[in-house]
Amino acid sequence: MLNWLRRKAARDRLHVTAGYLVAAACLLWVFHDVDPRPMFEAAHRLDWRLVTLAIVVDLCAYFLQGLRWKLLLRPVGHISWPHAAQAIYAGLFTNAVLPMRAGEVMRAYVASRRLQAPVSAIFPSVVVERLFDGAWLAAAVGLTATALPLPHAFRMAGDVLGVLIVGAAVLFLYEVLREPPPPRPPHPHHPSLHAPHWLTRFREGFQLIGRRRATYLALGISLAVLVGQALAFWLVMRGYGFEFGFLKGAAVLVLVTLGTTIPTAPANIGTYQFACVVGLTLLGVDKTQASGFSLVVFVVLTIPLIAASAVAFAGSGASFASIKRS
């Protein structure tokens, strides 16, 4: 067991190091041979009314995600909308300061404390959330491909995402529609022998979620969350001076979301800027302008989010040490 833990820790360190190297390579590509003066001049000309509205819309989109998660957590127990949103913001703060998307574990931990339930009972709802997000993202990538000449790497990533989502959706529907096996009575001398395996509990969680009408309302809310994030991104584009319509702004955000799907550095720094510049250059934007905007939109939409999520994290009663012990 000790050797396995050591090997796992070594793999984790390797993944984190690789993530930082990818982020550094992306930033190097984004800002090399770029004159910083036009970037600063454009930043000084920001329309702060639109930028402020974008920040509000972006924060509200994550609060709306809290409503979605509240609906998906109903089979586990009742959690209020503000508490579900607080857990999501605590996870966002964790993602901003730690690599490899550790925030998913943090928010599950915060919700489990609110619901007085094991973390393993929370994770099926997180997986279903990601399934819904992936389904809408795959559809958005397909629409984007009809409007923009996507690079080969992005088309391949979209195809892989589509295949994975279809496979995950089939498995989810299978779990929802199948008849559960009859419960086995506990062993009289060794109760642990007939204790439900974690995978069994996971499958039961999928069934409980999938057989509720609220789950399909959560699917619709997932689209609203994506539209809200696209609206915030587009408002920053308009505030920066770009005259693109909402659909083109949403297409760039789709590429950014696709480009940051694989966990790398904290807050997706590096991959966020890379995908943003690629998307804007496909719309005919000069690379200097695109690089400047990629930095501005990242700061504008990330710093307020980190501030709000830090407050939520502090109020959740959780800590990195407590989740490590748990």
Disulfide bonds with the S-S distance in Angstrom:
none
